């Protein structure tokens, strides 16, 4: 099971990757293992020396009371103090954003791949799309000549 955030690669230049743990409840873990997670609008933020994952939508698991379940609550990320201090320095001085890239299962634990991303400009996005279209045309022409 691996859930990727394709929007992160479209909107950001990912400079560095970091594997972190995430604090989830039992019902959230069951829902994640079923692959029911939306990372599209999510981001990570440093609040009072701790890192939280904000705006991740994990829909309610069937066996849980929906009244007590909050699908988009903020979830704490688990990192070492030295890693947090490093991230605080990088995000404050260089204008870098913490973006969740993927959520996956590793050794029966749920892990999050966090990326240090620098925002792309509009012309960068257009350039990437243009290059992808060009490569697609070249591949089609090569297949047609065979």
C-alpha positions as CSV (number, residue, x, y, z in Angstrom):
1,X,0.0,0.0,0.0
2,X,1.5,3.3,-1.1
3,X,-0.4,6.6,-1.5
4,X,1.4,9.3,-3.4
5,X,0.7,13.0,-3.6
6,X,1.1,13.7,-7.3
7,X,0.1,17.4,-6.8
8,X,3.3,17.9,-4.7
9,X,5.5,17.1,-7.7
10,X,3.5,19.4,-9.9
11,X,3.5,22.4,-7.6
12,X,7.0,22.0,-5.9
13,X,10.6,21.3,-6.7
14,X,11.3,18.6,-4.1
15,X,14.8,19.3,-2.8
16,X,15.1,16.7,0.0
17,X,13.1,13.7,1.3
18,X,12.7,12.6,4.9
19,X,10.9,9.5,6.3
20,X,8.9,10.3,9.4
21,X,6.4,8.5,11.6
22,X,2.8,9.7,12.0
23,X,0.6,9.6,15.1
24,X,-2.7,7.9,14.2
25,X,-5.6,6.4,16.0
26,X,-6.6,2.7,15.5
27,X,-9.5,3.6,13.2
28,X,-7.3,5.9,11.1
29,X,-4.7,3.1,10.7
30,X,-7.4,0.7,9.4
31,X,-8.7,3.3,7.0
32,X,-5.1,4.1,5.7
33,X,-4.4,0.4,5.2
34,X,-7.5,0.3,3.0
35,X,-5.9,3.1,0.9
36,X,-8.5,5.7,1.8
37,X,-6.3,8.8,2.2
38,X,-6.3,12.1,0.3
39,X,-3.0,14.0,0.5
40,X,-3.8,16.5,-2.3
41,X,-4.4,19.7,-0.1
42,X,-2.2,18.7,2.8
43,X,0.9,20.3,4.2
44,X,3.1,20.2,7.3
45,X,3.7,23.1,9.7
46,X,5.9,23.6,12.7
47,X,3.9,24.6,15.7
48,X,5.6,25.2,19.1
49,X,8.7,23.1,18.2
50,X,6.6,20.1,16.9
51,X,5.6,19.3,13.4
52,X,2.0,18.7,12.5
53,X,0.4,17.3,9.3
54,X,-2.6,19.5,8.5
55,X,-5.5,19.0,6.2
56,X,-5.0,15.3,5.4
57,X,-8.4,13.7,4.8
58,X,-8.7,10.1,6.2
59,X,-12.3,9.1,5.8
60,X,-14.1,7.3,8.6
61,X,-13.7,3.6,9.0
62,X,-16.9,1.6,8.9
63,X,-16.8,0.3,12.5
64,X,-16.3,3.7,14.1
65,X,-18.9,6.2,15.3
66,X,-18.8,9.1,12.8
67,X,-19.8,11.6,15.5
68,X,-16.6,11.3,17.4
69,X,-14.3,10.9,14.3
70,X,-12.6,14.0,12.7
71,X,-11.3,13.1,9.2
72,X,-9.2,16.2,8.7
73,X,-7.8,16.8,12.2
74,X,-4.1,17.8,12.6
75,X,-1.8,14.8,13.2
76,X,1.5,15.0,14.9
77,X,4.6,13.8,13.0
78,X,7.3,11.8,14.9
79,X,10.8,13.0,14.4
80,X,14.0,13.3,16.4
81,X,14.7,16.7,18.1
82,X,17.8,17.2,15.8
83,X,15.7,16.6,12.7
84,X,13.1,19.1,13.9
85,X,15.7,21.7,14.6
86,X,17.2,21.2,11.2
87,X,13.8,21.6,9.5
88,X,13.1,24.7,11.5
89,X,16.3,26.3,10.2
90,X,15.7,25.3,6.6
91,X,12.1,26.4,6.4
92,X,12.6,29.7,8.1
93,X,15.7,31.0,6.2
94,X,15.2,29.7,2.7
95,X,11.5,29.9,2.1
96,X,11.0,26.2,1.8
97,X,7.8,24.4,2.5
98,X,7.2,21.0,4.1
99,X,5.1,18.9,1.7
100,X,3.8,15.3,2.3
101,X,4.9,13.2,-0.7
102,X,3.7,9.7,0.1
103,X,2.1,7.6,2.8
104,X,3.1,3.9,3.0
105,X,3.3,0.8,5.1
106,X,6.8,-0.2,6.3
107,X,7.4,-3.1,8.7
108,X,3.7,-2.9,9.8
109,X,4.0,0.8,10.7
110,X,2.5,3.7,8.7
111,X,5.3,6.1,7.5
112,X,5.1,9.4,5.7
113,X,7.6,10.6,3.2
114,X,8.0,14.4,3.8
115,X,9.7,16.6,1.2
116,X,11.3,19.9,1.5
117,X,9.8,21.7,-1.5
118,X,10.4,25.1,-3.1
119,X,7.4,26.4,-5.0
120,X,7.4,26.2,-8.8
121,X,6.5,29.3,-10.9
122,X,3.8,29.1,-13.5
123,X,6.4,29.0,-16.4
124,X,8.2,26.1,-14.7
125,X,5.0,24.1,-14.7
126,X,4.4,24.9,-18.4
127,X,8.0,23.9,-19.3
128,X,7.6,20.5,-17.6
129,X,4.3,19.9,-19.4
130,X,5.8,20.9,-22.7
131,X,8.8,18.5,-22.2
132,X,6.5,15.7,-21.3
133,X,4.4,16.2,-24.4
134,X,7.5,16.3,-26.6
135,X,8.8,13.0,-25.2
136,X,5.4,11.5,-25.7
137,X,5.4,12.5,-29.4
138,X,8.9,11.2,-29.9
139,X,7.9,7.8,-28.3
140,X,4.8,7.6,-30.6
141,X,6.9,8.3,-33.7
142,X,9.5,5.7,-32.7
143,X,6.7,3.1,-32.2
144,X,5.2,4.1,-35.6
145,X,8.4,3.5,-37.5
146,X,9.0,-0.1,-36.3
